[in-house]
């Protein structure tokens, strides 16, 4: 079963930047489209961004467009989320998810959703934006 490890979160002031990283074991991220999700306390999980494996095409939620950049380094089998101009409303736990449910590969597209019945969520990484 895939094991996901998100890292790079922390406490940052509004306007600051962070870069999140996503690595996996028992799975090769390079073979899959990959998405980032976030969940703030008391709020529904939100799809933030995703990136395709084939051509690196990207998709962003309107709330982060122009501020976040998703990328991948297939040589390192790692996916990144560069977050700039962070706002307090970006505070959440961030999770990465390969768009693969163990049988089918799913496409990075709008709306950004996890694979049906995906159950291999990592621990996530906490991002807190506060002065």
N, C-alpha and C positions, 0 to 999 in steps of 0.2 A: 504494500500500500504506500502511496506517495506520502512523503513527509516534507512539509514545507517549513522554511525558516525565513522569517522576515526580520530585518534589522535596520538600524539607522535612525530610528525615532528618537525623540527627545523633547526638551523644553526649548522653545524659541520665541523671541519677541515678534510681534506683528511686523510684517515686512521682511522677516528673515527667511532663511532657506534651510532645507534639509534634503538629503538624498537617501531614499530607502532602497534596500537591496532585497532581492528574493532569490533564494537557492532551494534546491530540492534534492532529496535522496530517493532512491528507488524509482526515479522518473527523470527523463531527459526533457528539460524545459524547451530546448531548441526545437523539439518536434511539434510543439503545441503553440497555439495562440495563448497568450497569458493576460490576465486581467488583475487590476488592483481594485479592491473594495475597501470601504471604510464604514465604521459604525460608531456613532457617538452615543453617549448614554441617553436612553429614552427615545432614541430615533431608530428608524428602519435602516438596515444596511443599504448602502448606496454604491453603485458601480462608479468608479472614478475614471478609469482609463483602461484600455487594452491595446495589445499590439499583436499583429499577425506574425506567424512564423515564416510564411512564404516570402513576403516582400517587405516586412517591417512596417506596413501601414498601421496607422494609429487612430484611435478613437478616444474622445474625451467627453466627460460630462460637461454641460454648460457651466456648472459652478466652478470648474477648475481650468477651463479653456483659456489659453494664453498665459497661464501661471505654472502649470505642471507639464512636465515632459517625460514620457515613458520611453524607455530604450531597452535594448537587449544586447548582450555580448554572448553570442553562442559559443565562442571559444571557452568562455568561463562558465557557460550554462547558467547565466545570471540575468535577471531582469531588474531594471532600476526604475525608480520614480523620482525624478528631480522636482522638488517643490520649491518654487520661488514666490516671493511676495505673499507669504503666508498670512492668513487672516484667522482671527479667533474661531470663526465658524469652521475652520479646517481641523479643529481639535477632534480627534477620534482615534480609535484603534484601526490600523491599516493592515489589510490582509492581501496576500497575492494568491492567485488561483490559476492553475493551468486549466484551459477550457477543454477538459478531457475527463470523462466520467468512468474510465476503466474499460469502456467499450467503444465509445464514439468520441470523435473530436468535434468540437463546436467552434463556430466562427466568431471572431471578434467583430462585433457589430453593435449598433444601437437598437434597443437598449442593452446596456452592459449587464449581463446576468451570469450567475454561476451555472455550471452544468446541472441538469436536473438531478436531484438527490445527491449532489456532491457532499461528501462527508469527511473530507480530509483537510479541513481548515487547520492552519497553523495557529500558533499562539498570537500572532499579530505583533505589531510594534506600535507603541503608544506615541502619538504626536500631540503635543500640547502647545498651543499658541497663546501666549499670555504675556502681558507686560508686568 
